[in-house]
Amino acid sequence: MAEEDIRKGRLRARPVAGVDSAAAPVGLRPLGFAAARDGYLYVPVGYRAERPVPLAVVLHGAGEDARDGLALLRAPADEAGLILLSPTSRESTWDLVVGRYGPDVAGIGRVLEQTFARYAVDPARVAIGGYSDGASSALSLGLANGDLFTHVLAFSPGFVAPAERVGSPRIFVSHGTRDGGLPVERCSRRIVPQLERAGYEVRYREFDGGHVVSPEIGREAADWFTAT
Protein backbone atom coordinates (compact mmCIF):
# COMPACT_ATOMS: atom_id res chain seq x y z
CA MET A 1 0.00 0.00 0.00
CA ALA A 2 1.12 3.56 -0.69
CA GLU A 3 2.21 5.56 2.36
CA GLU A 4 -0.40 8.23 1.61
CA ASP A 5 -3.17 5.61 1.58
CA ILE A 6 -1.98 4.20 4.92
CA ARG A 7 -1.86 7.67 6.48
CA LYS A 8 -5.47 8.33 5.42
CA GLY A 9 -6.69 4.84 6.26
CA ARG A 10 -7.57 4.17 2.63
CA LEU A 11 -7.97 0.58 1.41
CA ARG A 12 -7.70 -0.11 -2.34
CA ALA A 13 -8.54 -3.84 -2.41
CA ARG A 14 -11.79 -4.70 -4.19
CA PRO A 15 -13.81 -7.86 -4.92
CA VAL A 16 -12.96 -9.34 -8.33
CA ALA A 17 -14.85 -11.45 -10.85
CA GLY A 18 -13.69 -14.84 -12.10
CA VAL A 19 -11.87 -16.12 -9.01
CA ASP A 20 -10.18 -19.55 -9.04
CA SER A 21 -12.60 -21.79 -7.15
CA ALA A 22 -9.99 -24.58 -6.90
CA ALA A 23 -7.91 -22.37 -4.60
CA ALA A 24 -10.75 -21.66 -2.18
CA PRO A 25 -10.93 -24.07 0.78
CA VAL A 26 -13.84 -23.69 3.19
CA GLY A 27 -13.85 -23.72 6.97
CA LEU A 28 -11.48 -22.02 9.40
CA ARG A 29 -7.88 -21.35 8.48
CA PRO A 30 -5.07 -19.04 9.65
CA LEU A 31 -4.26 -16.07 7.45
CA GLY A 32 -0.52 -16.71 7.56
CA PHE A 33 -0.16 -13.02 8.33
CA ALA A 34 2.28 -13.13 11.25
CA ALA A 35 3.85 -15.90 13.28
CA ALA A 36 3.19 -14.36 16.69
CA ARG A 37 -0.22 -12.70 16.20
CA ASP A 38 -1.93 -14.30 13.23
CA GLY A 39 -5.50 -13.79 12.07
CA TYR A 40 -8.20 -16.11 10.76
CA LEU A 41 -10.40 -16.55 7.73
CA TYR A 42 -13.69 -18.40 8.05
CA VAL A 43 -15.54 -19.52 4.92
CA PRO A 44 -19.00 -21.11 5.38
CA VAL A 45 -19.41 -24.73 4.34
CA GLY A 46 -22.01 -23.79 1.74
CA TYR A 47 -19.67 -21.48 -0.16
CA ARG A 48 -19.70 -21.85 -3.97
CA ALA A 49 -17.55 -19.69 -6.25
CA GLU A 50 -20.40 -19.28 -8.74
CA ARG A 51 -22.48 -17.45 -6.11
CA PRO A 52 -20.72 -14.41 -4.59
CA VAL A 53 -21.29 -14.12 -0.83
CA PRO A 54 -21.12 -11.35 1.80
CA LEU A 55 -17.84 -10.72 3.64
CA ALA A 56 -17.24 -9.03 6.99
CA VAL A 57 -13.90 -7.88 8.41
CA VAL A 58 -14.14 -8.11 12.22
CA LEU A 59 -11.76 -6.25 14.56
CA HIS A 60 -11.21 -7.41 18.14
CA GLY A 61 -11.12 -5.26 21.27
CA ALA A 62 -8.03 -4.05 23.15
CA GLY A 63 -5.93 -6.85 24.63
CA GLU A 64 -7.74 -9.47 22.55
CA ASP A 65 -6.82 -11.27 19.34
CA ALA A 66 -8.36 -12.62 16.14
CA ARG A 67 -10.16 -15.47 17.92
CA ASP A 68 -12.14 -12.90 19.90
CA GLY A 69 -12.92 -10.93 16.77
CA LEU A 70 -14.07 -14.07 14.99
CA ALA A 71 -16.42 -14.89 17.87
CA LEU A 72 -18.43 -11.72 17.28
CA LEU A 73 -20.15 -13.17 14.20
CA ARG A 74 -19.00 -16.81 14.10
CA ALA A 75 -22.33 -18.28 15.23
CA PRO A 76 -24.51 -16.80 12.45
CA ALA A 77 -21.86 -17.07 9.71
CA ASP A 78 -22.99 -20.42 8.28
CA GLU A 79 -26.67 -19.55 8.40
CA ALA A 80 -26.04 -16.18 6.74
CA GLY A 81 -23.50 -17.59 4.25
CA LEU A 82 -20.99 -15.06 5.51
CA ILE A 83 -17.20 -15.05 5.02
CA LEU A 84 -15.40 -13.68 8.09
CA LEU A 85 -11.96 -12.10 7.93
CA SER A 86 -10.53 -11.58 11.42
CA PRO A 87 -7.08 -9.94 11.52
CA THR A 88 -5.10 -9.24 14.69
CA SER A 89 -3.61 -5.87 15.61
CA ARG A 90 0.19 -5.77 15.62
CA GLU A 91 0.22 -4.40 19.17
CA SER A 92 -2.28 -4.70 22.03
CA THR A 93 -4.83 -2.56 20.17
CA TRP A 94 -5.38 -1.00 16.75
CA ASP A 95 -2.99 1.69 15.55
CA LEU A 96 -5.70 4.33 15.10
CA VAL A 97 -6.56 4.08 18.80
CA VAL A 98 -2.98 4.98 19.78
CA GLY A 99 -2.79 7.94 17.44
CA ARG A 100 -2.45 7.19 13.74
CA TYR A 101 -2.97 4.64 10.98
CA GLY A 102 0.01 2.39 10.29
CA PRO A 103 0.88 -1.32 10.05
CA ASP A 104 -2.63 -2.47 10.98
CA VAL A 105 -4.18 -0.69 8.01
CA ALA A 106 -1.50 -2.05 5.68
CA GLY A 107 -2.10 -5.55 7.03
CA ILE A 108 -5.88 -5.33 6.58
CA GLY A 109 -5.30 -4.18 3.01
CA ARG A 110 -3.04 -7.17 2.27
CA VAL A 111 -5.37 -9.82 3.65
CA LEU A 112 -8.35 -8.26 1.85
CA GLU A 113 -6.44 -8.45 -1.44
CA GLN A 114 -5.60 -12.11 -0.79
CA THR A 115 -9.17 -12.96 0.14
CA PHE A 116 -10.74 -11.15 -2.81
CA ALA A 117 -8.34 -12.95 -5.17
CA ARG A 118 -9.44 -16.38 -3.92
CA TYR A 119 -13.12 -16.02 -3.01
CA ALA A 120 -16.18 -14.72 -4.83
CA VAL A 121 -17.39 -11.81 -2.69
CA ASP A 122 -20.55 -9.82 -3.32
CA PRO A 123 -19.41 -6.18 -3.75
CA ALA A 124 -22.83 -5.03 -2.47
CA ARG A 125 -22.26 -6.83 0.86
CA VAL A 126 -18.82 -5.98 2.26
CA ALA A 127 -18.73 -4.94 5.92
CA ILE A 128 -16.22 -3.92 8.54
CA GLY A 129 -17.10 -4.37 12.17
CA GLY A 130 -15.60 -4.64 15.60
CA TYR A 131 -15.95 -4.50 19.36
CA SER A 132 -14.78 -1.72 21.72
CA ASP A 133 -11.47 -0.38 20.32
CA GLY A 134 -12.17 -2.53 17.27
CA ALA A 135 -15.56 -0.83 16.89
CA SER A 136 -13.97 2.63 17.01
CA SER A 137 -11.45 1.54 14.36
CA ALA A 138 -14.14 -0.12 12.24
CA LEU A 139 -16.31 3.00 12.30
CA SER A 140 -13.37 5.21 11.34
CA LEU A 141 -12.14 2.90 8.56
CA GLY A 142 -15.68 2.28 7.35
CA LEU A 143 -16.42 5.98 6.89
CA ALA A 144 -13.07 6.48 5.13
CA ASN A 145 -13.75 3.57 2.77
CA GLY A 146 -17.42 3.76 1.92
CA ASP A 147 -16.49 2.93 -1.66
CA LEU A 148 -15.47 -0.53 -0.41
CA PHE A 149 -17.48 -1.14 2.76
CA THR A 150 -21.23 -1.04 2.25
CA HIS A 151 -21.94 -1.67 5.94
CA VAL A 152 -20.29 -0.98 9.31
CA LEU A 153 -21.01 -2.99 12.48
CA ALA A 154 -19.91 -1.21 15.67
CA PHE A 155 -20.36 -3.04 18.98
CA SER A 156 -19.77 -0.67 21.94
CA PRO A 157 -17.61 1.94 20.17
CA GLY A 158 -15.75 4.68 22.02
CA PHE A 159 -15.25 7.21 19.23
CA VAL A 160 -15.22 7.77 15.48
CA ALA A 161 -12.37 9.67 13.78
CA PRO A 162 -12.01 9.05 10.04
CA ALA A 163 -9.14 10.83 8.32
CA GLU A 164 -11.59 11.51 5.49
CA ARG A 165 -15.10 10.44 4.51
CA VAL A 166 -15.83 8.53 1.33
CA GLY A 167 -19.23 7.12 0.37
CA SER A 168 -22.24 6.39 2.58
CA PRO A 169 -22.09 2.97 4.25
CA ARG A 170 -25.05 1.81 6.35
CA ILE A 171 -24.17 1.60 10.04
CA PHE A 172 -25.24 -0.70 12.88
CA VAL A 173 -24.32 0.39 16.44
CA SER A 174 -25.03 -1.47 19.67
CA HIS A 175 -24.19 -0.45 23.24
CA GLY A 176 -25.06 -1.65 26.74
CA THR A 177 -26.74 0.80 29.10
CA ARG A 178 -24.58 -0.55 31.97
CA ASP A 179 -21.25 -0.39 30.11
CA GLY A 180 -18.64 0.55 32.72
CA GLY A 181 -15.70 0.62 30.30
CA LEU A 182 -17.10 2.90 27.60
CA PRO A 183 -20.22 4.49 29.11
CA VAL A 184 -23.05 4.78 26.63
CA GLU A 185 -23.74 8.42 27.58
CA ARG A 186 -20.23 9.51 26.52
CA CYS A 187 -19.95 7.17 23.54
CA SER A 188 -22.78 5.82 21.38
CA ARG A 189 -25.36 8.36 22.56
CA ARG A 190 -23.03 11.02 21.15
CA ILE A 191 -21.69 9.08 18.17
CA VAL A 192 -25.04 8.01 16.72
CA PRO A 193 -26.59 11.52 16.54
CA GLN A 194 -23.35 12.81 14.97
CA LEU A 195 -23.56 10.12 12.28
CA GLU A 196 -27.23 10.81 11.63
CA ARG A 197 -26.62 14.56 11.33
CA ALA A 198 -23.90 13.76 8.78
CA GLY A 199 -26.47 11.90 6.68
CA TYR A 200 -25.63 8.27 7.47
CA GLU A 201 -28.33 5.62 7.83
CA VAL A 202 -27.90 4.18 11.34
CA ARG A 203 -29.55 1.23 13.08
CA TYR A 204 -29.00 1.78 16.82
CA ARG A 205 -29.52 -1.03 19.32
CA GLU A 206 -29.25 -0.12 22.99
CA PHE A 207 -29.59 -3.01 25.44
CA ASP A 208 -29.61 -3.69 29.18
CA GLY A 209 -26.09 -4.97 29.73
CA GLY A 210 -22.42 -4.15 30.12
CA HIS A 211 -19.39 -3.99 27.85
CA VAL A 212 -20.29 -7.13 25.92
CA VAL A 213 -21.58 -8.48 22.61
CA SER A 214 -24.26 -11.08 23.26
CA PRO A 215 -25.00 -13.84 20.72
CA GLU A 216 -28.38 -12.19 20.13
CA ILE A 217 -26.78 -8.86 19.23
CA GLY A 218 -24.27 -10.57 16.93
CA ARG A 219 -27.03 -12.44 15.13
CA GLU A 220 -29.15 -9.29 14.80
CA ALA A 221 -26.20 -7.43 13.28
CA ALA A 222 -25.46 -10.27 10.85
CA ASP A 223 -29.13 -10.48 9.80
CA TRP A 224 -29.28 -6.71 9.30
CA PHE A 225 -26.06 -6.74 7.25
CA THR A 226 -27.11 -9.55 4.91
CA ALA A 227 -30.68 -8.28 4.47
CA THR A 228 -30.10 -4.56 3.78
C-alpha positions as CSV (number, residue, x, y, z in Angstrom):
1,M,0.0,0.0,0.0
2,A,1.1,3.6,-0.7
3,E,2.2,5.6,2.4
4,E,-0.4,8.2,1.6
5,D,-3.2,5.6,1.6
6,I,-2.0,4.2,4.9
7,R,-1.9,7.7,6.5
8,K,-5.5,8.3,5.4
9,G,-6.7,4.8,6.3
10,R,-7.6,4.2,2.6
11,L,-8.0,0.6,1.4
12,R,-7.7,-0.1,-2.3
13,A,-8.5,-3.8,-2.4
14,R,-11.8,-4.7,-4.2
15,P,-13.8,-7.9,-4.9
16,V,-13.0,-9.3,-8.3
17,A,-14.8,-11.5,-10.8
18,G,-13.7,-14.8,-12.1
19,V,-11.9,-16.1,-9.0
20,D,-10.2,-19.5,-9.0
21,S,-12.6,-21.8,-7.1
22,A,-10.0,-24.6,-6.9
23,A,-7.9,-22.4,-4.6
24,A,-10.7,-21.7,-2.2
25,P,-10.9,-24.1,0.8
26,V,-13.8,-23.7,3.2
27,G,-13.9,-23.7,7.0
28,L,-11.5,-22.0,9.4
29,R,-7.9,-21.4,8.5
30,P,-5.1,-19.0,9.7
31,L,-4.3,-16.1,7.5
32,G,-0.5,-16.7,7.6
33,F,-0.2,-13.0,8.3
34,A,2.3,-13.1,11.2
35,A,3.9,-15.9,13.3
36,A,3.2,-14.4,16.7
37,R,-0.2,-12.7,16.2
38,D,-1.9,-14.3,13.2
39,G,-5.5,-13.8,12.1
40,Y,-8.2,-16.1,10.8
41,L,-10.4,-16.6,7.7
42,Y,-13.7,-18.4,8.1
43,V,-15.5,-19.5,4.9
44,P,-19.0,-21.1,5.4
45,V,-19.4,-24.7,4.3
46,G,-22.0,-23.8,1.7
47,Y,-19.7,-21.5,-0.2
48,R,-19.7,-21.8,-4.0
49,A,-17.6,-19.7,-6.3
50,E,-20.4,-19.3,-8.7
51,R,-22.5,-17.5,-6.1
52,P,-20.7,-14.4,-4.6
53,V,-21.3,-14.1,-0.8
54,P,-21.1,-11.3,1.8
55,L,-17.8,-10.7,3.6
56,A,-17.2,-9.0,7.0
57,V,-13.9,-7.9,8.4
58,V,-14.1,-8.1,12.2
59,L,-11.8,-6.3,14.6
60,H,-11.2,-7.4,18.1
61,G,-11.1,-5.3,21.3
62,A,-8.0,-4.0,23.2
63,G,-5.9,-6.8,24.6
64,E,-7.7,-9.5,22.6
65,D,-6.8,-11.3,19.3
66,A,-8.4,-12.6,16.1
67,R,-10.2,-15.5,17.9
68,D,-12.1,-12.9,19.9
69,G,-12.9,-10.9,16.8
70,L,-14.1,-14.1,15.0
71,A,-16.4,-14.9,17.9
72,L,-18.4,-11.7,17.3
73,L,-20.2,-13.2,14.2
74,R,-19.0,-16.8,14.1
75,A,-22.3,-18.3,15.2
76,P,-24.5,-16.8,12.5
77,A,-21.9,-17.1,9.7
78,D,-23.0,-20.4,8.3
79,E,-26.7,-19.5,8.4
80,A,-26.0,-16.2,6.7
81,G,-23.5,-17.6,4.3
82,L,-21.0,-15.1,5.5
83,I,-17.2,-15.1,5.0
84,L,-15.4,-13.7,8.1
85,L,-12.0,-12.1,7.9
86,S,-10.5,-11.6,11.4
87,P,-7.1,-9.9,11.5
88,T,-5.1,-9.2,14.7
89,S,-3.6,-5.9,15.6
90,R,0.2,-5.8,15.6
91,E,0.2,-4.4,19.2
92,S,-2.3,-4.7,22.0
93,T,-4.8,-2.6,20.2
94,W,-5.4,-1.0,16.7
95,D,-3.0,1.7,15.6
96,L,-5.7,4.3,15.1
97,V,-6.6,4.1,18.8
98,V,-3.0,5.0,19.8
99,G,-2.8,7.9,17.4
100,R,-2.4,7.2,13.7
101,Y,-3.0,4.6,11.0
102,G,0.0,2.4,10.3
103,P,0.9,-1.3,10.0
104,D,-2.6,-2.5,11.0
105,V,-4.2,-0.7,8.0
106,A,-1.5,-2.1,5.7
107,G,-2.1,-5.5,7.0
108,I,-5.9,-5.3,6.6
109,G,-5.3,-4.2,3.0
110,R,-3.0,-7.2,2.3
111,V,-5.4,-9.8,3.7
112,L,-8.3,-8.3,1.9
113,E,-6.4,-8.4,-1.4
114,Q,-5.6,-12.1,-0.8
115,T,-9.2,-13.0,0.1
116,F,-10.7,-11.2,-2.8
117,A,-8.3,-12.9,-5.2
118,R,-9.4,-16.4,-3.9
119,Y,-13.1,-16.0,-3.0
120,A,-16.2,-14.7,-4.8
121,V,-17.4,-11.8,-2.7
122,D,-20.6,-9.8,-3.3
123,P,-19.4,-6.2,-3.7
124,A,-22.8,-5.0,-2.5
125,R,-22.3,-6.8,0.9
126,V,-18.8,-6.0,2.3
127,A,-18.7,-4.9,5.9
128,I,-16.2,-3.9,8.5
129,G,-17.1,-4.4,12.2
130,G,-15.6,-4.6,15.6
131,Y,-15.9,-4.5,19.4
132,S,-14.8,-1.7,21.7
133,D,-11.5,-0.4,20.3
134,G,-12.2,-2.5,17.3
135,A,-15.6,-0.8,16.9
136,S,-14.0,2.6,17.0
137,S,-11.5,1.5,14.4
138,A,-14.1,-0.1,12.2
139,L,-16.3,3.0,12.3
140,S,-13.4,5.2,11.3
141,L,-12.1,2.9,8.6
142,G,-15.7,2.3,7.4
143,L,-16.4,6.0,6.9
144,A,-13.1,6.5,5.1
145,N,-13.7,3.6,2.8
146,G,-17.4,3.8,1.9
147,D,-16.5,2.9,-1.7
148,L,-15.5,-0.5,-0.4
149,F,-17.5,-1.1,2.8
150,T,-21.2,-1.0,2.3
151,H,-21.9,-1.7,5.9
152,V,-20.3,-1.0,9.3
153,L,-21.0,-3.0,12.5
154,A,-19.9,-1.2,15.7
155,F,-20.4,-3.0,19.0
156,S,-19.8,-0.7,21.9
157,P,-17.6,1.9,20.2
158,G,-15.8,4.7,22.0
159,F,-15.2,7.2,19.2
160,V,-15.2,7.8,15.5
161,A,-12.4,9.7,13.8
162,P,-12.0,9.1,10.0
163,A,-9.1,10.8,8.3
164,E,-11.6,11.5,5.5
165,R,-15.1,10.4,4.5
166,V,-15.8,8.5,1.3
167,G,-19.2,7.1,0.4
168,S,-22.2,6.4,2.6
169,P,-22.1,3.0,4.2
170,R,-25.0,1.8,6.4
171,I,-24.2,1.6,10.0
172,F,-25.2,-0.7,12.9
173,V,-24.3,0.4,16.4
174,S,-25.0,-1.5,19.7
175,H,-24.2,-0.5,23.2
176,G,-25.1,-1.6,26.7
177,T,-26.7,0.8,29.1
178,R,-24.6,-0.5,32.0
179,D,-21.3,-0.4,30.1
180,G,-18.6,0.6,32.7
181,G,-15.7,0.6,30.3
182,L,-17.1,2.9,27.6
183,P,-20.2,4.5,29.1
184,V,-23.1,4.8,26.6
185,E,-23.7,8.4,27.6
186,R,-20.2,9.5,26.5
187,C,-20.0,7.2,23.5
188,S,-22.8,5.8,21.4
189,R,-25.4,8.4,22.6
190,R,-23.0,11.0,21.2
191,I,-21.7,9.1,18.2
192,V,-25.0,8.0,16.7
193,P,-26.6,11.5,16.5
194,Q,-23.4,12.8,15.0
195,L,-23.6,10.1,12.3
196,E,-27.2,10.8,11.6
197,R,-26.6,14.6,11.3
198,A,-23.9,13.8,8.8
199,G,-26.5,11.9,6.7
200,Y,-25.6,8.3,7.5
201,E,-28.3,5.6,7.8
202,V,-27.9,4.2,11.3
203,R,-29.6,1.2,13.1
204,Y,-29.0,1.8,16.8
205,R,-29.5,-1.0,19.3
206,E,-29.2,-0.1,23.0
207,F,-29.6,-3.0,25.4
208,D,-29.6,-3.7,29.2
209,G,-26.1,-5.0,29.7
210,G,-22.4,-4.1,30.1
211,H,-19.4,-4.0,27.8
212,V,-20.3,-7.1,25.9
213,V,-21.6,-8.5,22.6
214,S,-24.3,-11.1,23.3
215,P,-25.0,-13.8,20.7
216,E,-28.4,-12.2,20.1
217,I,-26.8,-8.9,19.2
218,G,-24.3,-10.6,16.9
219,R,-27.0,-12.4,15.1
220,E,-29.2,-9.3,14.8
221,A,-26.2,-7.4,13.3
222,A,-25.5,-10.3,10.9
223,D,-29.1,-10.5,9.8
224,W,-29.3,-6.7,9.3
225,F,-26.1,-6.7,7.2
226,T,-27.1,-9.5,4.9
227,A,-30.7,-8.3,4.5
228,T,-30.1,-4.6,3.8
